[in-house]
Amino acid sequence: MFRTRVHNLFVSSDGYAAGDRVTLEQPIGEAGALFSKFDGRVIHGIRGIDDPVTVDQALFSMWGQGIGAEIMGRRKFGPQSGEWLDDGWRGWWGDEPPFRTPVFVLTHFPREAIEFANGTSFHFVDASPGEALRLAGAAADGLDVRIGGGPSTVSAFLQADLVDFLHLAITPIVLGTGVRIWDDLAGLEDRFSVESISTASGLTHQLWNRKSRQ
């Protein structure tokens, strides 16, 4: 049975995980400071990284391990809203998106799938969290499914009790505004066991593992 996982979800000290407004210039709104401690080189593993291996890097590298498909919200794919325009937009990541798996983008507006040579494919689905997870689970071919964000999508899957593992990276900044992760999730901690570790970078990593549903 596959698991549903969230990795490298950066959250400010006051609970915000993205800015209010996504634009071409600001893919996560005014919350770019959240990622000031993020070493994106290691998301596919730490091989080839000459720097000393840190706890942060080791935890960041879990992102791609054992993942067979991803689900993301439309705002993670791009800044557009409404009907899709014929503007050639293929996501933020150019010709080599880092996912290398099928990715299911939640949207109310249909669009043809997009495929890349490195194994990434984007499929645009109008689906509830449960329906999207069934599609992604079938595409993952026995591997796990990653809920890639943004925070509203992660929150929807948490509210539906469909997340088995959640990795938060709490960043010591105060944003004061943006998209919160914890709204409408009172009592969530009762469903999970939670471990925390703080690192020399100032990040606090929280690992939430879903308790048995029996």
Backbone bond lengths (Angstrom), bond angles and torsions (degrees), N, CA, C in turn:
res aa  C-N    CA-C-N  psi(-1)  N-CA   C-N-CA  omega(-1)  CA-C   N-CA-C  phi
1 M - - - 1.461 - - 1.528 109.08 -
2 F 1.314 116.69 130.89 1.459 119.26 -179.93 1.526 110.88 -75.89
3 R 1.331 114.70 158.02 1.459 121.60 174.02 1.518 109.56 -107.68
4 T 1.329 115.10 156.92 1.459 122.29 176.69 1.518 107.43 -107.29
5 R 1.349 116.37 121.89 1.456 121.16 -170.04 1.527 111.50 -126.66
6 V 1.324 115.10 147.32 1.465 123.36 172.11 1.522 107.12 -121.03
7 H 1.337 117.11 129.96 1.458 120.73 -178.07 1.523 110.89 -128.53
8 N 1.343 114.41 148.27 1.465 121.79 171.18 1.528 112.05 53.99
9 L 1.329 116.34 43.65 1.463 120.44 175.22 1.520 107.98 -88.30
10 F 1.331 116.21 106.96 1.459 121.93 -176.88 1.526 109.61 -84.62
11 V 1.325 115.44 131.76 1.460 122.10 -175.87 1.520 108.29 -133.89
12 S 1.316 116.66 134.87 1.466 120.42 177.59 1.526 110.35 -72.58
13 S 1.323 115.60 167.36 1.463 120.03 179.64 1.523 112.25 -61.04
14 D 1.347 116.74 -26.03 1.460 119.49 178.64 1.533 112.58 -100.00
15 G 1.320 117.51 17.10 1.466 120.39 166.39 1.504 117.38 92.81
16 Y 1.333 118.80 10.58 1.466 120.62 -179.40 1.530 110.59 -98.06
17 A 1.336 116.18 141.11 1.468 121.10 -176.77 1.525 112.46 -121.38
18 A 1.309 118.67 2.81 1.470 123.03 175.52 1.516 107.79 -167.76
19 G 1.335 115.71 164.64 1.455 120.17 174.65 1.515 111.65 -81.04
20 D 1.320 115.50 173.17 1.466 120.48 -177.45 1.518 112.97 -71.83
21 R 1.322 117.47 -34.34 1.461 120.59 -167.78 1.522 110.37 -130.89
22 V 1.336 116.19 119.85 1.459 122.27 178.28 1.519 109.18 -90.68
23 T 1.333 115.99 130.81 1.464 121.58 175.98 1.520 108.81 -133.87
24 L 1.323 116.56 170.90 1.458 120.10 176.57 1.523 111.37 -58.58
25 E 1.323 117.12 -36.33 1.460 121.37 -178.62 1.523 112.18 -80.57
26 Q 1.333 118.24 -24.26 1.460 122.31 -177.08 1.532 109.47 -132.44
27 P 1.344 117.12 86.64 1.463 120.85 -175.53 1.523 114.82 -61.47
28 I 1.334 118.51 -23.94 1.469 119.79 174.62 1.528 110.10 -120.09
29 G 1.316 115.65 33.75 1.453 119.49 179.30 1.515 111.63 68.95
30 E 1.319 115.56 -143.02 1.464 121.06 -176.65 1.521 111.50 -90.79
31 A 1.322 117.96 24.43 1.461 121.64 -173.65 1.516 113.06 -111.09
32 G 1.333 117.64 25.75 1.451 120.52 -177.85 1.516 113.84 -59.01
33 A 1.328 117.28 -27.02 1.464 120.51 -179.12 1.520 112.21 -63.67
34 L 1.318 117.63 -18.80 1.461 120.36 177.33 1.521 111.68 -58.15
35 F 1.333 116.92 -31.21 1.460 121.09 -172.16 1.529 112.59 -99.82
36 S 1.319 117.51 15.62 1.462 120.30 -176.95 1.532 112.19 -65.47
37 K 1.329 118.07 -21.61 1.466 122.14 -179.05 1.531 112.36 -103.40
38 F 1.325 117.43 7.50 1.469 120.69 -171.94 1.520 111.07 -92.63
39 D 1.327 116.64 126.00 1.460 122.55 175.68 1.524 107.79 -102.95
40 G 1.333 116.74 92.84 1.449 121.27 -175.70 1.519 114.40 -69.52
41 R 1.333 117.60 -10.59 1.463 119.86 179.27 1.521 112.74 -62.93
42 V 1.322 117.29 -23.31 1.468 119.91 -169.27 1.519 113.45 -99.11
43 I 1.326 119.15 6.46 1.459 118.24 -174.12 1.523 112.39 -65.26
44 H 1.317 118.89 -23.41 1.460 121.10 175.60 1.523 111.88 -103.05
45 G 1.337 117.92 19.44 1.453 121.74 178.85 1.514 111.46 115.45
46 I 1.322 115.15 164.57 1.458 120.49 -173.23 1.521 112.62 -97.85
47 R 1.321 118.27 3.48 1.464 119.92 175.88 1.527 109.87 -62.36
48 G 1.307 116.25 137.86 1.454 120.68 177.74 1.512 114.02 85.36
49 I 1.330 118.52 -2.42 1.458 121.86 176.84 1.524 108.12 -91.95
50 D 1.317 117.40 117.24 1.457 121.50 -175.83 1.525 112.75 -79.88
51 D 1.322 118.15 -20.86 1.456 120.68 -179.20 1.525 110.07 -66.43
52 P 1.332 117.83 158.26 1.467 119.63 172.41 1.531 110.46 -56.58
53 V 1.312 115.42 140.32 1.460 120.08 -179.93 1.526 108.90 -78.41
54 T 1.327 116.57 123.28 1.462 121.64 -178.17 1.518 110.36 -106.78
55 V 1.326 115.61 168.04 1.468 120.24 175.34 1.523 110.25 -60.81
56 D 1.347 116.74 -41.70 1.465 119.70 177.60 1.521 110.82 -55.96
57 Q 1.336 117.00 -49.75 1.459 120.48 -178.14 1.523 111.40 -61.71
58 A 1.328 117.15 -41.94 1.457 120.33 -179.51 1.526 111.37 -61.49
59 L 1.319 116.60 -41.62 1.467 119.55 -179.95 1.521 111.05 -73.05
60 F 1.328 118.31 -38.78 1.464 120.34 176.61 1.529 110.86 -59.93
61 S 1.329 117.26 -35.84 1.457 121.02 -174.37 1.527 113.17 -71.17
62 M 1.331 118.59 -12.37 1.464 120.91 176.14 1.520 112.07 -66.43
63 W 1.325 116.88 -16.38 1.469 123.23 -174.91 1.519 113.11 -50.11
64 G 1.326 117.71 -43.55 1.457 120.33 -174.08 1.508 115.22 -101.96
65 Q 1.325 118.19 -0.82 1.460 120.67 -173.71 1.521 111.20 -77.66
66 G 1.322 116.71 119.14 1.457 121.49 175.00 1.508 114.81 71.84
67 I 1.331 117.72 21.28 1.464 121.83 -178.80 1.529 109.46 -98.02
68 G 1.338 116.01 131.30 1.460 120.70 179.39 1.508 114.64 -112.80
69 A 1.336 118.06 -10.72 1.466 122.01 178.87 1.516 108.32 -165.59
70 E 1.329 115.62 158.26 1.465 121.77 177.45 1.517 109.35 -128.98
71 I 1.343 115.00 151.15 1.467 123.38 169.40 1.519 107.21 -119.54
72 M 1.330 116.89 132.67 1.461 120.36 176.93 1.523 110.32 -138.23
73 G 1.315 116.10 157.60 1.444 121.24 173.29 1.517 111.52 -79.80
74 R 1.318 116.00 165.21 1.457 119.73 -176.23 1.523 112.44 -64.05
75 R 1.324 118.02 -34.88 1.471 119.77 -177.93 1.523 111.90 -69.67
76 K 1.323 117.56 -20.57 1.464 117.39 173.56 1.528 110.36 -75.72
77 F 1.331 117.18 -28.96 1.460 120.07 -179.64 1.531 111.96 -77.11
78 G 1.323 117.00 -33.61 1.463 118.59 -178.08 1.516 111.59 -176.63
79 P 1.329 117.54 171.75 1.463 121.78 -175.62 1.520 114.15 -85.11
80 Q 1.342 117.84 -5.61 1.461 120.33 -173.44 1.531 111.36 -73.63
81 S 1.311 115.37 158.52 1.463 121.94 171.92 1.526 108.09 -138.73
82 G 1.334 115.97 163.83 1.459 119.91 -179.39 1.517 112.05 75.07
83 E 1.326 115.40 -156.42 1.464 120.40 179.28 1.524 110.27 -60.47
84 W 1.323 115.75 144.21 1.459 120.30 177.63 1.526 110.33 -69.85
85 L 1.313 116.13 136.20 1.453 121.71 177.07 1.532 109.88 -91.95
86 D 1.299 116.12 154.54 1.460 121.29 176.73 1.532 108.53 -85.74
87 D 1.343 114.90 66.69 1.468 120.12 -174.08 1.520 112.79 -113.73
88 G 1.331 117.37 5.76 1.449 120.76 177.65 1.525 115.11 78.28
89 W 1.345 117.08 7.89 1.462 119.83 -177.67 1.531 110.45 -66.01
90 R 1.364 116.22 128.44 1.457 122.46 -179.18 1.531 111.54 -128.10
91 G 1.341 115.90 25.10 1.453 120.04 -179.06 1.517 111.62 100.29
92 W 1.336 115.47 170.53 1.461 122.27 -175.35 1.523 113.16 -74.57
93 W 1.329 118.66 -11.98 1.465 121.29 -158.54 1.523 114.34 -104.20
94 G 1.321 119.24 8.91 1.457 120.79 178.20 1.515 112.31 71.15
95 D 1.333 116.55 -148.04 1.462 121.40 -174.48 1.518 113.68 -86.04
96 E 1.335 117.96 -4.46 1.460 120.47 -179.79 1.527 110.47 -133.42
97 P 1.325 117.84 71.36 1.465 119.55 176.78 1.524 109.68 -58.31
98 P 1.325 118.22 146.01 1.467 120.35 -172.43 1.521 114.59 -75.26
99 F 1.316 119.43 -6.13 1.459 121.16 -167.18 1.533 113.35 -73.87
100 R 1.333 117.80 -45.97 1.471 123.38 177.18 1.524 112.40 61.82
101 T 1.307 116.82 24.98 1.467 123.93 179.34 1.525 107.68 -145.52
102 P 1.338 118.10 171.08 1.460 119.28 166.85 1.533 110.52 -63.15
103 V 1.327 116.35 138.21 1.470 123.36 177.77 1.522 107.73 -124.79
104 F 1.324 116.68 129.07 1.455 122.00 -179.60 1.527 108.58 -105.86
105 V 1.332 115.49 115.33 1.460 122.72 -177.26 1.529 108.33 -97.66
106 L 1.329 116.84 122.18 1.459 121.70 -178.48 1.526 109.77 -79.98
107 T 1.313 116.41 121.54 1.460 122.10 -178.56 1.513 109.43 -156.50
108 H 1.331 116.60 150.56 1.463 120.62 175.86 1.524 112.13 -87.23
109 F 1.329 116.90 -1.34 1.458 120.31 -173.81 1.531 109.75 -118.90
110 P 1.323 118.12 123.59 1.473 120.37 -175.90 1.515 112.13 -67.84
111 R 1.325 113.93 153.38 1.459 121.46 177.55 1.520 108.12 -160.29
112 E 1.300 117.74 146.84 1.458 121.55 177.60 1.526 110.08 -65.69
113 A 1.331 115.57 147.78 1.456 120.56 177.77 1.530 110.68 -63.68
114 I 1.324 115.96 153.31 1.464 123.20 178.13 1.526 107.22 -120.65
115 E 1.312 117.25 130.44 1.461 121.26 -179.04 1.531 110.62 -121.07
116 F 1.340 115.51 145.59 1.453 122.57 -179.46 1.524 109.67 -123.55
117 A 1.317 115.66 156.67 1.459 120.94 -175.28 1.524 112.83 -66.28
118 N 1.335 118.46 -23.35 1.462 120.09 -177.04 1.524 113.67 -86.46
119 G 1.331 117.28 10.76 1.467 120.91 177.48 1.508 114.75 98.53
120 T 1.330 117.87 -10.28 1.466 120.98 175.61 1.521 110.22 -74.19
121 S 1.320 116.70 135.93 1.461 121.34 171.11 1.517 108.13 -140.66
122 F 1.338 116.19 137.42 1.461 121.98 178.88 1.523 108.81 -105.05
123 H 1.342 115.64 128.37 1.457 122.38 179.43 1.531 107.35 -122.44
124 F 1.308 117.22 128.11 1.459 122.30 -171.42 1.521 108.59 -102.86
125 V 1.347 116.07 117.10 1.458 120.62 -170.60 1.521 110.45 -129.92
126 D 1.314 115.12 139.72 1.460 122.73 172.45 1.523 106.01 -99.27
127 A 1.327 116.79 94.61 1.456 120.39 -169.00 1.520 110.49 -148.70
128 S 1.326 115.83 151.39 1.458 121.65 171.51 1.526 108.79 -71.84
129 P 1.337 118.06 166.47 1.463 118.68 176.31 1.521 113.59 -53.94
130 G 1.323 117.31 -43.75 1.459 119.87 -179.97 1.514 112.78 -64.13
131 E 1.328 117.19 -43.02 1.466 120.94 179.38 1.526 111.00 -65.70
132 A 1.343 116.44 -42.75 1.458 119.84 178.87 1.524 110.90 -63.11
133 L 1.321 116.79 -38.72 1.453 119.65 -179.97 1.521 111.60 -66.67
134 R 1.318 117.62 -36.10 1.468 119.79 176.32 1.532 110.54 -63.17
135 L 1.322 117.08 -42.84 1.464 120.44 178.23 1.524 111.10 -63.39
136 A 1.322 116.20 -47.04 1.462 119.88 -178.02 1.519 111.39 -67.31
137 G 1.330 116.86 -38.18 1.458 119.57 179.15 1.518 112.03 -62.48
138 A 1.334 116.56 -39.55 1.464 119.89 177.29 1.524 111.12 -65.97
139 A 1.331 117.00 -38.68 1.464 121.19 -179.39 1.524 112.39 -73.47
140 A 1.334 117.86 -24.21 1.469 121.64 -176.07 1.522 112.71 -73.43
141 D 1.314 117.93 -14.75 1.476 122.14 173.44 1.529 111.85 55.63
142 G 1.334 115.27 48.93 1.457 120.26 175.81 1.512 115.36 90.69
143 L 1.325 117.91 -12.44 1.460 121.26 176.30 1.524 109.98 -88.62
144 D 1.327 117.31 177.93 1.458 121.49 -177.00 1.527 111.46 -82.60
145 V 1.336 114.75 163.17 1.462 122.56 177.95 1.528 108.04 -110.33
146 R 1.325 115.60 131.11 1.467 120.99 177.79 1.522 109.42 -100.83
147 I 1.334 116.29 131.03 1.461 121.45 170.22 1.522 105.99 -90.84
148 G 1.330 116.30 107.07 1.448 120.56 -167.76 1.513 115.91 -87.38
149 G 1.323 118.11 -8.08 1.460 119.24 -178.60 1.512 111.37 109.72
150 G 1.314 115.96 -173.67 1.449 127.37 -2.08 1.523 113.52 -69.93
151 P 1.335 115.75 -166.85 1.456 119.99 -173.67 1.520 114.46 -60.74
152 S 1.324 118.57 -32.27 1.470 119.60 178.30 1.526 111.00 -65.69
153 T 1.332 115.98 -36.97 1.467 119.80 177.68 1.522 110.47 -69.29
154 V 1.327 117.60 -44.35 1.461 120.42 177.00 1.520 110.09 -58.77
155 S 1.330 116.83 -44.31 1.463 120.63 -179.88 1.523 111.70 -61.22
156 A 1.340 117.21 -40.31 1.467 120.54 179.30 1.524 111.27 -62.45
157 F 1.317 117.37 -39.96 1.463 120.31 178.79 1.524 111.46 -71.67
158 L 1.331 117.88 -34.39 1.462 120.28 174.36 1.524 110.72 -65.85
159 Q 1.327 117.03 -42.81 1.458 120.11 178.90 1.525 111.39 -62.13
160 A 1.335 116.96 -33.19 1.466 121.30 178.53 1.530 112.09 -83.92
161 D 1.321 117.79 2.80 1.467 123.58 -179.67 1.523 111.78 56.69
162 L 1.331 115.71 47.67 1.454 121.24 -177.17 1.530 112.73 -115.97
163 V 1.331 117.62 11.28 1.462 121.34 -178.56 1.528 109.16 -108.19
164 D 1.339 115.58 128.80 1.459 121.07 178.86 1.518 112.47 -97.49
165 F 1.325 117.36 -27.80 1.465 120.97 -178.10 1.517 108.81 -145.98
166 L 1.337 115.82 136.96 1.462 121.86 -178.01 1.519 108.53 -136.43
167 H 1.343 116.10 120.92 1.468 121.55 175.75 1.518 108.65 -109.13
168 L 1.332 115.72 113.92 1.460 122.45 176.14 1.517 109.64 -103.53
169 A 1.319 116.35 143.27 1.459 122.46 171.03 1.526 106.88 -119.02
170 I 1.315 115.84 100.42 1.465 120.96 -175.93 1.520 108.53 -83.89
171 T 1.327 115.18 121.50 1.461 122.70 -173.13 1.528 109.60 -102.34
172 P 1.329 118.95 133.08 1.472 121.04 -175.05 1.523 112.79 -77.69
173 I 1.324 115.08 63.85 1.462 121.28 172.78 1.515 108.04 -133.82
174 V 1.317 116.41 157.55 1.471 122.80 175.88 1.519 107.45 -115.29
175 L 1.339 116.95 118.91 1.460 121.58 -179.35 1.517 112.49 -92.06
176 G 1.321 117.14 -36.83 1.460 120.46 177.50 1.513 115.05 81.01
177 T 1.321 117.67 -17.87 1.463 121.50 -179.95 1.517 108.55 -158.83
178 G 1.329 116.30 164.11 1.452 120.19 179.31 1.513 111.66 133.34
179 V 1.335 115.42 -155.85 1.468 122.30 -179.85 1.517 107.97 -101.68
180 R 1.324 115.48 119.05 1.457 120.92 -178.09 1.524 110.09 -85.02
181 I 1.324 115.57 153.74 1.457 120.55 179.42 1.527 112.55 -96.75
182 W 1.333 118.06 -25.72 1.469 119.35 -168.34 1.521 114.85 -99.35
183 D 1.316 119.24 -1.40 1.463 119.37 -178.95 1.527 110.76 -60.39
184 D 1.332 116.54 140.17 1.474 123.43 177.79 1.518 112.51 63.61
185 L 1.335 117.63 26.17 1.464 120.71 -179.71 1.531 111.74 -127.35
186 A 1.331 117.18 28.83 1.461 120.56 179.52 1.525 109.77 -57.81
187 G 1.324 116.48 134.43 1.460 122.04 179.72 1.509 114.93 82.97
188 L 1.341 117.51 3.53 1.463 120.56 -178.88 1.527 111.70 -54.88
189 E 1.325 116.97 -37.93 1.461 121.06 -175.30 1.518 112.83 -60.34
190 D 1.336 117.62 -22.15 1.459 120.34 -179.85 1.529 111.88 -68.06
191 R 1.324 116.91 -21.68 1.473 121.07 -178.69 1.516 112.91 -88.45
192 F 1.326 117.47 -9.58 1.458 121.12 -171.52 1.527 110.81 -127.46
193 S 1.320 115.03 153.63 1.462 120.34 161.30 1.523 106.63 -95.43
194 V 1.323 117.26 139.20 1.462 121.69 -171.34 1.525 109.82 -126.53
195 E 1.327 115.57 126.97 1.458 122.32 173.06 1.520 108.64 -115.72
196 S 1.341 116.75 144.83 1.458 121.30 179.90 1.520 109.74 -129.80
197 I 1.326 114.77 145.35 1.457 120.81 173.55 1.522 108.44 -145.27
198 S 1.324 116.41 131.56 1.469 121.52 176.70 1.518 108.54 -102.11
199 T 1.319 116.33 145.12 1.453 121.55 -175.47 1.522 110.98 -120.03
200 A 1.328 115.31 170.50 1.458 120.60 -177.31 1.519 112.75 -63.43
201 S 1.334 117.71 -20.31 1.462 120.96 179.37 1.516 112.90 -73.94
202 G 1.330 117.11 -13.79 1.461 121.66 -175.30 1.504 113.61 99.71
203 L 1.348 117.49 -8.45 1.461 120.66 177.51 1.526 110.54 -75.64
204 T 1.322 115.76 148.03 1.461 122.05 168.39 1.519 107.47 -116.62
205 H 1.320 116.30 116.19 1.455 121.40 178.87 1.523 108.72 -91.69
206 Q 1.321 115.47 131.97 1.459 121.07 173.17 1.525 108.72 -116.85
207 L 1.322 116.32 130.64 1.457 123.13 177.92 1.522 108.02 -112.79
208 W 1.329 115.41 111.13 1.455 122.40 -178.91 1.524 108.55 -102.34
209 N 1.321 118.17 117.85 1.450 122.94 177.24 1.523 109.78 -113.42
210 R 1.318 114.98 126.59 1.478 120.84 -176.93 1.518 109.80 -64.02
211 K 1.336 116.40 129.28 1.449 121.48 174.63 1.533 109.88 -69.60
212 S 1.320 116.27 163.99 1.462 120.30 179.28 1.521 110.36 -57.06
213 R 1.336 115.67 138.37 1.461 120.86 177.98 1.517 112.78 -83.72
214 Q 1.324 119.07 -0.78 1.458 121.83 -179.80 1.528 110.68 -73.00
